[in-house]
Amino acid sequence: MFEIVNLFSPSEFEYLRDIITLHVKKRVEALDSLATYHEIASDEIHLILASKKERVLEEKTAGQIIALPAIQNLLNDHPCYQISNVVYDSKSQEDRPEFYFRLVRPHKKSDIGTPHCDFWFDEAMRTSYGRGNTLKIWIPIEMDPGKNGLLFYPCAADAVPYLIVNENGF
């Protein structure tokens, strides 16, 4: 199931933009706006910020996001769903809600995630999450109108075969 909706109020959206901007500013001090990130961040800094450990928001921040009316309404409207906990890899998990961001620079194909189904990771890491019981919210904070977005394949979870392989303990 997927839906494109205006989930957040304008003030909630601005709040989320501010949270992510402050988080990125820890690495890119000269940052005024996420809209100019690609102009001032070096490739080295971007590689650091591309790691999931850098992209996951702090526990306190996650708690503030969960408290937003839009998230509370979403959870109330879908009581069988949950927000998953932080999972970095098969050996590194945390018992706290997972909210993270991805910075995609213009004309940088390497910044774009590969096609996948999130439940593949849950099954590979043997989390308690599986198909259809977690919420995934994608929010374009800054974008070029008509040039970026999220490609979604609603039947891919059932149509694409996958294989979980243990390599070096992962």
N, C-alpha and C positions, 0 to 999 in steps of 0.2 A: 504494500500500500504506500502510495506517495501522493503528496499534494503540494502545490505551490500556493502559499498563502502569505498575507501580510500578518505575521505572527506578533511582531513587536510594535508597540506604540512608538511614535517618533522619539519620545524622551528615552524609552528603553533602548532603542536602536543607538542613539547618541551615547548612552551609557556604555553599551557594548563596544562601540568604536573607541571611546576613551580608555576603557580597560585594556584593549589590545594595543592601542597607541602607547600607553604607559609601559606595558610589558616590553614592547619592542624598543622603547626609548632607553631601557636599561643597557642595551647593546649598541644602539645608534643614538648617541646623545644629541646630535644635531637635528634629530627628527622633529619636525613641526606637525606633520600630517602623514597618515599612511599613504595618501595620494602621491607623495613625493619620495616614498621609501626607495623605489627603484632608481632614483636619481642620485641618492647619497650613500646607499649601503654598498660596501665593497662585496665582491664575490666571496671573500673569506668570511665576512660577517654573515652573509646570507647562508652560507653552508652551516654555520653554527646555529642560526635561527631555524634552519630547515630540519634539524634533528627533533624528534618528537619530545625528548626531555625538555627542550627549550620552548616548544610550542604549547605544552600543557600548562594551563593556568593554575595558579596556586589554590590550595584548598579553601582558604578564606574567600578568594574571588569566586570560586565555584559555588560556594554557599550563597554568595550574594546573587549570583546569576540564577540559581535555583529558586531564590526568594522572589524573583521578578514575577509580577502578575501573569505575564504571558506564559511563562514556564509552568507556574502553578495551575493555570487554566488548562494547559495542554496535558499535564499529568492527571488532572481531575477528569478531563474528557476521555482519557485513554488509560484507565486504571490497570489494565493488564500489561502495560508497557513500563519500562524503567530506563533510567539513565545509567549507562554502564560505568563501571569503575575504571580507573586508569590502568591500561595494559601497555607496557612498552615492548616487551618481547616475552618469550616463554619463561624467562628467569626473573623478570622484573615487573611486578604488579604492585599497585597500591590500593588500599581500601578507602578510596575517595572518588567522588564523581569526576568524570572525564569531560572537560571542556578544553578544546584546543583550537588553534587557528593554523592556517596555511597562507604563507605569503607567496603570491605568484606575480612575478615581474613580467612586464610586456615583452614579447618576443623571446621568452626563455622557456622552451618546451620542457627542459629538465625540471622546471619548478612544478609541473603538473603531475599529479598522482596518476598511477597506472590504473586501468580498469580493474575493479575487484568487487567482491561482495564482503562487507564487513564481517558477516558471520563466519567466513572462512577463518579469520584470525581467532575468533572466539572458539571455534571447534579445534583449531590447531593448538591453542593454549589451554584447552579444556576448562574454559570458564563456565559459569553457570548460565551464560547468555547463549542464545541460539537464534535460529531463524524466527523473525517476527516478534521478538519480545523486548527489543530495545529501541529507543528513539534516536534518530540521527537528524540533526538540524544543520543545514548548510545556509550560511548567511553571507551574501556578498557585501562586504563592508565598503570596499572601493572597487570600481569597475569601469571599463570602457564600454559604454552602451553598445550593445550588439556584437561585441567582440569576445566576451568571456562569459562563462556560466558553468553550469553543471550538466553534463550529459548523463541521462538516466535511462537504464534499460530495465523496465519493470519485470520482465520474465527471465532475466539473466540468472537469477539465483537457481532456477530449476533447469535452465538450458545449458549452462556452462559447466563442463566437468572440471574437477579440480583434484589435486593430490596433495596430501600433507606428508612432508618428508622431514625426518629428524636428521639434521646436519650439525655435527659438533655440539650436541646438547640443545640445539635450538630447533 
